[in-house]
Amino acid sequence: MSRDTRPDRHALLELQALLTQLATLRDEGDPVRFSGDSRYRWVLHRLWIAAGNEALAYTQATGQCVRSDRTWANLYDLRNHLARSRLPDIDEGLVRRFT
């Protein structure tokens, strides 16, 4: 396996792919589906967690603090909220607004 010579670029490409998937899912759904379809909601949660991971990877690769830019900080905070919360404790309104 070769070492990634541009981890910042790799993170941005991964983030772009994840955001494309999120946009596709957003366009396939609506608030009723979000509220009623637990699988749909779970997939959105997982994609947002992955997007936050790539935001962190990008900032680390470029030597930035994840909190140095609001965009990266917001993605990282949503990731933390989703990854560390029990399902009943997740702020679904926040997830819907991000999506």
TINU-861576 format. One record per residue: residue in three letters; x, y, z of N, C-alpha, C in turn. Coordinates in Angstrom, 1 decimal. Layout:
+-----+--------+--------+--------+--------+--------+--------+--------+--------+--------+
! res !   n_c1 !   n_c2 !   n_c3 !  ca_c1 !  ca_c2 !  ca_c3 !   c_c1 !   c_c2 !   c_c3 !
+-----+--------+--------+--------+--------+--------+--------+--------+--------+--------+
! ALA !      X !      Y !      Z !      X !      Y !      Z !      X !      Y !      Z !
...
+-----+--------+--------+--------+--------+--------+--------+--------+--------+--------+
***
This chain:
+-----+--------+--------+--------+--------+--------+--------+--------+--------+--------+
! res !   n_c1 !   n_c2 !   n_c3 !  ca_c1 !  ca_c2 !  ca_c3 !   c_c1 !   c_c2 !   c_c3 !
+-----+--------+--------+--------+--------+--------+--------+--------+--------+--------+
! MET !    0.8 !   -1.2 !    0.0 !    0.0 !    0.0 !    0.0 !    0.9 !    1.2 !    0.0 !
! SER !    0.6 !    2.2 !   -0.9 !    1.4 !    3.4 !   -1.0 !    0.9 !    4.5 !    0.0 !
! ARG !    1.9 !    5.3 !    0.4 !    1.5 !    6.4 !    1.4 !    0.9 !    7.5 !    0.6 !
! ASP !   -0.1 !    8.1 !    1.1 !   -0.8 !    9.2 !    0.5 !    0.1 !   10.4 !    0.5 !
! THR !    0.5 !   10.9 !   -0.7 !    1.4 !   12.1 !   -0.7 !    0.6 !   13.4 !   -0.5 !
! ARG !   -0.7 !   13.4 !   -0.7 !   -1.5 !   14.6 !   -0.5 !   -2.7 !   14.3 !    0.4 !
! PRO !   -2.5 !   14.1 !    1.7 !   -3.6 !   13.7 !    2.5 !   -4.7 !   14.8 !    2.6 !
! ASP !   -4.3 !   16.1 !    2.4 !   -5.2 !   17.2 !    2.4 !   -6.2 !   17.0 !    1.2 !
! ARG !   -5.6 !   16.7 !    0.0 !   -6.4 !   16.6 !   -1.2 !   -7.3 !   15.3 !   -1.1 !
! HIS !   -6.7 !   14.3 !   -0.6 !   -7.5 !   13.1 !   -0.4 !   -8.7 !   13.3 !    0.5 !
! ALA !   -8.5 !   14.1 !    1.6 !   -9.6 !   14.4 !    2.5 !  -10.7 !   15.2 !    1.8 !
! LEU !  -10.3 !   16.2 !    1.0 !  -11.2 !   17.0 !    0.3 !  -12.0 !   16.2 !   -0.7 !
! LEU !  -11.4 !   15.3 !   -1.4 !  -12.1 !   14.5 !   -2.4 !  -13.1 !   13.6 !   -1.7 !
! GLU !  -12.7 !   13.0 !   -0.6 !  -13.6 !   12.1 !    0.2 !  -14.8 !   13.0 !    0.7 !
! LEU !  -14.5 !   14.2 !    1.2 !  -15.6 !   15.0 !    1.7 !  -16.5 !   15.4 !    0.6 !
! GLN !  -16.0 !   15.7 !   -0.6 !  -16.8 !   16.0 !   -1.7 !  -17.7 !   14.8 !   -2.1 !
! ALA !  -17.2 !   13.6 !   -2.1 !  -18.0 !   12.5 !   -2.4 !  -19.1 !   12.2 !   -1.3 !
! LEU !  -18.7 !   12.4 !   -0.1 !  -19.7 !   12.3 !    1.0 !  -20.8 !   13.3 !    0.9 !
! LEU !  -20.5 !   14.6 !    0.6 !  -21.5 !   15.6 !    0.5 !  -22.4 !   15.4 !   -0.7 !
! THR !  -21.8 !   14.8 !   -1.8 !  -22.6 !   14.4 !   -3.0 !  -23.7 !   13.4 !   -2.6 !
! GLN !  -23.3 !   12.4 !   -1.8 !  -24.2 !   11.4 !   -1.3 !  -25.3 !   11.9 !   -0.4 !
! LEU !  -24.9 !   12.8 !    0.4 !  -25.8 !   13.5 !    1.3 !  -26.8 !   14.3 !    0.5 !
! ALA !  -26.4 !   15.0 !   -0.5 !  -27.3 !   15.8 !   -1.3 !  -28.3 !   14.9 !   -2.1 !
! THR !  -27.8 !   13.8 !   -2.6 !  -28.6 !   12.8 !   -3.3 !  -29.7 !   12.3 !   -2.3 !
! LEU !  -29.3 !   11.9 !   -1.1 !  -30.3 !   11.4 !   -0.1 !  -31.3 !   12.5 !    0.3 !
! ARG !  -30.8 !   13.7 !    0.5 !  -31.6 !   14.8 !    0.8 !  -32.7 !   15.0 !   -0.3 !
! ASP !  -32.3 !   14.9 !   -1.5 !  -33.3 !   15.1 !   -2.6 !  -34.3 !   14.0 !   -2.7 !
! GLU !  -33.9 !   12.8 !   -2.2 !  -34.8 !   11.7 !   -2.3 !  -35.8 !   11.7 !   -1.1 !
! GLY !  -35.6 !   12.5 !   -0.1 !  -36.4 !   12.5 !    1.1 !  -37.1 !   13.8 !    1.3 !
! ASP !  -37.7 !   13.8 !    2.5 !  -38.4 !   15.0 !    3.0 !  -38.6 !   14.9 !    4.5 !
! PRO !  -39.1 !   15.9 !    5.2 !  -39.2 !   15.8 !    6.6 !  -40.0 !   14.5 !    7.1 !
! VAL !  -41.0 !   14.2 !    6.3 !  -41.9 !   13.0 !    6.7 !  -41.0 !   11.7 !    6.6 !
! ARG !  -40.2 !   11.6 !    5.6 !  -39.4 !   10.4 !    5.5 !  -38.3 !   10.4 !    6.6 !
! PHE !  -37.7 !   11.6 !    6.8 !  -36.7 !   11.7 !    7.9 !  -37.3 !   11.2 !    9.2 !
! SER !  -38.5 !   11.7 !    9.5 !  -39.1 !   11.3 !   10.8 !  -39.6 !    9.9 !   10.9 !
! GLY !  -40.0 !    9.3 !    9.7 !  -40.6 !    8.0 !    9.7 !  -39.7 !    6.8 !    9.3 !
! ASP !  -38.6 !    7.1 !    8.7 !  -37.8 !    6.0 !    8.1 !  -36.4 !    6.0 !    8.9 !
! SER !  -36.3 !    5.1 !    9.9 !  -35.2 !    5.0 !   10.7 !  -33.9 !    4.6 !    9.9 !
! ARG !  -34.0 !    3.8 !    8.9 !  -32.9 !    3.5 !    8.1 !  -32.3 !    4.7 !    7.3 !
! TYR !  -33.2 !    5.5 !    6.8 !  -32.8 !    6.7 !    6.1 !  -32.1 !    7.6 !    7.0 !
! ARG !  -32.6 !    7.8 !    8.2 !  -32.0 !    8.7 !    9.2 !  -30.7 !    8.1 !    9.6 !
! TRP !  -30.6 !    6.8 !    9.8 !  -29.3 !    6.2 !   10.2 !  -28.2 !    6.4 !    9.2 !
! VAL !  -28.6 !    6.3 !    7.9 !  -27.6 !    6.5 !    6.8 !  -27.1 !    7.9 !    6.8 !
! LEU !  -28.1 !    8.9 !    7.0 !  -27.7 !   10.3 !    7.0 !  -26.7 !   10.5 !    8.2 !
! HIS !  -27.0 !    9.9 !    9.4 !  -26.1 !   10.1 !   10.5 !  -24.7 !    9.6 !   10.2 !
! ARG !  -24.6 !    8.4 !    9.6 !  -23.3 !    7.8 !    9.3 !  -22.6 !    8.7 !    8.3 !
! LEU !  -23.2 !    9.2 !    7.3 !  -22.6 !   10.0 !    6.3 !  -22.1 !   11.3 !    6.9 !
! TRP !  -22.8 !   11.9 !    7.8 !  -22.4 !   13.1 !    8.5 !  -21.2 !   12.8 !    9.4 !
! ILE !  -21.2 !   11.7 !   10.1 !  -20.0 !   11.3 !   10.9 !  -18.8 !   11.2 !   10.0 !
! ALA !  -18.9 !   10.5 !    8.9 !  -17.8 !   10.4 !    7.9 !  -17.4 !   11.8 !    7.4 !
! ALA !  -18.3 !   12.7 !    7.1 !  -17.9 !   14.0 !    6.7 !  -17.1 !   14.7 !    7.7 !
! GLY !  -17.5 !   14.6 !    9.0 !  -16.8 !   15.2 !   10.1 !  -15.4 !   14.6 !   10.2 !
! ASN !  -15.3 !   13.3 !   10.0 !  -14.0 !   12.7 !   10.0 !  -13.1 !   13.3 !    9.0 !
! GLU !  -13.6 !   13.5 !    7.8 !  -12.8 !   14.1 !    6.7 !  -12.4 !   15.5 !    6.9 !
! ALA !  -13.3 !   16.3 !    7.6 !  -13.0 !   17.7 !    8.0 !  -11.8 !   17.7 !    8.9 !
! LEU !  -11.9 !   16.8 !    9.9 !  -10.8 !   16.7 !   10.8 !   -9.5 !   16.2 !   10.1 !
! ALA !   -9.6 !   15.3 !    9.2 !   -8.4 !   14.8 !    8.5 !   -7.8 !   15.9 !    7.7 !
! TYR !   -8.7 !   16.7 !    7.0 !   -8.2 !   17.9 !    6.2 !   -7.4 !   18.9 !    7.1 !
! THR !   -8.0 !   19.3 !    8.2 !   -7.4 !   20.3 !    9.0 !   -6.1 !   19.7 !    9.6 !
! GLN !   -6.0 !   18.5 !   10.0 !   -4.8 !   17.9 !   10.5 !   -3.7 !   17.9 !    9.4 !
! ALA !   -4.1 !   17.5 !    8.2 !   -3.2 !   17.4 !    7.1 !   -2.6 !   18.8 !    6.7 !
! THR !   -3.4 !   19.9 !    6.9 !   -2.9 !   21.2 !    6.6 !   -2.4 !   21.9 !    7.7 !
! GLY !   -2.3 !   21.3 !    8.9 !   -1.7 !   21.9 !   10.1 !   -2.6 !   22.9 !   10.8 !
! GLN !   -3.9 !   22.9 !   10.4 !   -4.9 !   23.8 !   11.0 !   -5.5 !   23.2 !   12.3 !
! CYS !   -6.0 !   24.1 !   13.1 !   -6.9 !   23.6 !   14.2 !   -8.3 !   23.4 !   13.6 !
! VAL !   -8.9 !   22.4 !   14.0 !  -10.3 !   22.1 !   13.4 !  -11.2 !   23.3 !   13.7 !
! ARG !  -10.9 !   24.0 !   14.8 !  -11.8 !   25.1 !   15.2 !  -11.4 !   26.5 !   14.5 !
! SER !  -10.3 !   26.4 !   13.7 !   -9.9 !   27.7 !   13.0 !  -10.8 !   28.2 !   12.0 !
! ASP !  -11.7 !   27.4 !   11.5 !  -12.7 !   27.8 !   10.4 !  -14.0 !   27.2 !   10.8 !
! ARG !  -15.0 !   28.0 !   10.7 !  -16.4 !   27.6 !   11.1 !  -16.9 !   26.4 !   10.4 !
! THR !  -16.6 !   26.3 !    9.1 !  -17.1 !   25.2 !    8.3 !  -16.5 !   23.9 !    8.9 !
! TRP !  -15.2 !   23.8 !    9.1 !  -14.6 !   22.6 !    9.6 !  -15.2 !   22.3 !   11.1 !
! ALA !  -15.3 !   23.4 !   11.8 !  -15.7 !   23.2 !   13.2 !  -17.2 !   22.7 !   13.3 !
! ASN !  -18.0 !   23.2 !   12.4 !  -19.4 !   22.8 !   12.4 !  -19.5 !   21.3 !   12.0 !
! LEU !  -18.8 !   20.9 !   11.0 !  -18.8 !   19.5 !   10.6 !  -18.2 !   18.6 !   11.7 !
! TYR !  -17.2 !   19.0 !   12.3 !  -16.6 !   18.3 !   13.4 !  -17.5 !   18.2 !   14.6 !
! ASP !  -18.2 !   19.3 !   14.9 !  -19.2 !   19.3 !   16.1 !  -20.4 !   18.3 !   15.8 !
! LEU !  -20.9 !   18.4 !   14.6 !  -22.0 !   17.5 !   14.2 !  -21.5 !   16.0 !   14.3 !
! ARG !  -20.3 !   15.8 !   13.8 !  -19.7 !   14.4 !   13.9 !  -19.7 !   13.9 !   15.4 !
! ASN !  -19.2 !   14.8 !   16.2 !  -19.1 !   14.5 !   17.7 !  -20.4 !   14.2 !   18.3 !
! HIS !  -21.4 !   15.1 !   17.9 !  -22.7 !   14.9 !   18.5 !  -23.3 !   13.6 !   18.1 !
! LEU !  -23.2 !   13.2 !   16.8 !  -23.8 !   12.0 !   16.3 !  -23.0 !   10.7 !   16.8 !
! ALA !  -21.7 !   10.8 !   16.8 !  -20.9 !    9.6 !   17.1 !  -20.9 !    9.3 !   18.6 !
! ARG !  -21.2 !   10.3 !   19.4 !  -21.1 !   10.1 !   20.9 !  -22.4 !   10.1 !   21.6 !
! SER !  -23.5 !   10.3 !   20.9 !  -24.8 !   10.4 !   21.6 !  -25.5 !    9.1 !   21.4 !
! ARG !  -26.3 !    8.8 !   22.3 !  -27.3 !    7.6 !   22.2 !  -28.4 !    8.1 !   21.2 !
! LEU !  -28.9 !    7.2 !   20.5 !  -29.9 !    7.6 !   19.5 !  -31.1 !    8.5 !   20.0 !
! PRO !  -31.6 !    8.2 !   21.2 !  -32.7 !    9.0 !   21.8 !  -32.2 !   10.4 !   22.1 !
! ASP !  -30.9 !   10.6 !   22.3 !  -30.3 !   11.9 !   22.7 !  -29.9 !   12.8 !   21.5 !
! ILE !  -30.0 !   12.3 !   20.3 !  -29.6 !   13.0 !   19.1 !  -30.6 !   14.2 !   18.8 !
! ASP !  -30.0 !   15.3 !   18.5 !  -30.9 !   16.5 !   18.1 !  -31.2 !   16.3 !   16.6 !
! GLU !  -32.3 !   15.7 !   16.3 !  -32.7 !   15.4 !   14.9 !  -32.9 !   16.6 !   14.1 !
! GLY !  -33.4 !   17.7 !   14.8 !  -33.6 !   19.0 !   14.1 !  -32.3 !   19.5 !   13.5 !
! LEU !  -31.2 !   19.3 !   14.3 !  -29.9 !   19.8 !   13.9 !  -29.5 !   19.0 !   12.6 !
! VAL !  -29.7 !   17.7 !   12.7 !  -29.3 !   16.8 !   11.5 !  -30.1 !   17.2 !   10.3 !
! ARG !  -31.4 !   17.4 !   10.4 !  -32.3 !   17.9 !    9.3 !  -31.8 !   19.2 !    8.7 !
! ARG !  -31.4 !   20.1 !    9.6 !  -30.9 !   21.4 !    9.1 !  -29.6 !   21.3 !    8.3 !
! PHE !  -28.7 !   20.5 !    8.8 !  -27.5 !   20.2 !    8.1 !  -27.7 !   19.6 !    6.8 !
! THR !  -28.6 !   18.7 !    6.7 !  -28.9 !   17.9 !    5.5 !  -29.6 !   18.8 !    4.5 !
+-----+--------+--------+--------+--------+--------+--------+--------+--------+--------+
***
